[in-house]
Amino acid sequence: MTAPAVSLVGVVKRFGDVTAVDGVTLDVLDGEFFSLLGPSGSGKTTCLRMIAGFEAPTEGWVLLHGDDVTGLAPYQRDVNTVFQDYALFPHMTVEENVAYGLMVRGVDKSERAKRVAEALDMVHLGGFGERKPGQLSGGQRQRVALARALINRPKVILLDEPLGALDLKLRHAMQIELKSIQRDVGISFIYVTHDQEEALNMSDRLAVFNHGRIEQVGPPQEVYETPRTEFVAGFVGISNVVPAILAEALTGRAEAFTVRPEKISLHVTGAPAPNASTCDVGGTVVDVVYLGMFTRYAVEVAHDTTLEVVRQNLDAPHRERGLLGATVHLQWGRDACRYLSEGSTEENQGGEL
């Protein structure tokens, strides 16, 4: 069996009295696009820095393709890092920036030129070699940084929120670009982000971090559709948490569950016919937010619970704000309920999960 590209084994990182990473065990497979997702301060960037060698674990081990590299310096590890601020030399041309690592390693000039051309073609920047970083757009500078990371042919690329400085449209375009490049080169990308949509769009698998621990690991669809904890349900997309008292009235089972807003249908003209496979509840619309492609409604139901519902804006003109204060009926399939008691943080701490 092939060893994982990266393994973290019982990794702990303390800064004085603060535990930034608290017992993380994780495998990233060879050739996988893997995201570390979580809010600021959750431990994801610290994990990335320990893989890179910029930080040393307080406890535990870091393995690259089965080899223990915990005590090795960054330049001794077969990884390269791409940062949010690009870290390009402004006085050098694109070619010189990309070639810098090869020059430091003493690779001869003709070989450097060949590999620089290959790397720039790989990121669709052939013909840009003579320009300076200041003559490039943000997306182009990001691709130069990626070419510089790829040129040493590492086995793992680490990306620390690399698209955070880009505008929304360019960020979406670069998500597609990065994933395409990763497929072409076939090496592992480990990608740190706090952006849930970004992680869902790009990842083969992702790990959700919270307070230095991993709450859940899995493919994007699995993490989104079957969150193991209330934190995952709320952080990865938007999810309604139905408290136990209301859950018992709806399902007969006195256990809190989550249901995604898009799983709920909203009925204005009358209550739909209930059946054994649905949950049905009435309520009052207390907020309406128009969001372009869809409209989000906040509906206050029984037991001081407010549920969010989204509906696509298929018709125009839109008169959705006229529903503010209206009595409506909500319905969703019972198979959309995800009971939080069925998963736990401890179940998701190790292995390939």
RAQUI-V299761 format. One record per helix or strand of 3 or more residues. SS is the DSSP state (H for helix, E for strand). FROM is the first residue (numbers start at 1). TO is the last residue. If there is no record, write none. Layout:
# RAQUI-V299761
((SS & FROM & TO) (SS & FROM & TO))
This chain:
# RAQUI-V299761
((E & 6 & 15) (E & 18 & 28) (E & 33 & 38) (H & 44 & 52) (E & 59 & 64) (H & 74 & 76) (E & 79 & 83) (H & 94 & 104) (H & 109 & 122) (H & 133 & 135) (H & 138 & 150) (E & 156 & 160) (H & 168 & 185) (E & 188 & 193) (H & 196 & 202) (E & 205 & 210) (E & 213 & 218) (H & 220 & 225) (H & 230 & 235) (E & 239 & 242) (H & 244 & 251) (E & 257 & 260) (H & 261 & 263) (E & 265 & 267) (E & 278 & 290) (E & 294 & 301) (E & 305 & 312) (H & 320 & 323) (E & 327 & 333) (H & 334 & 336) (H & 340 & 342) (H & 346 & 348))
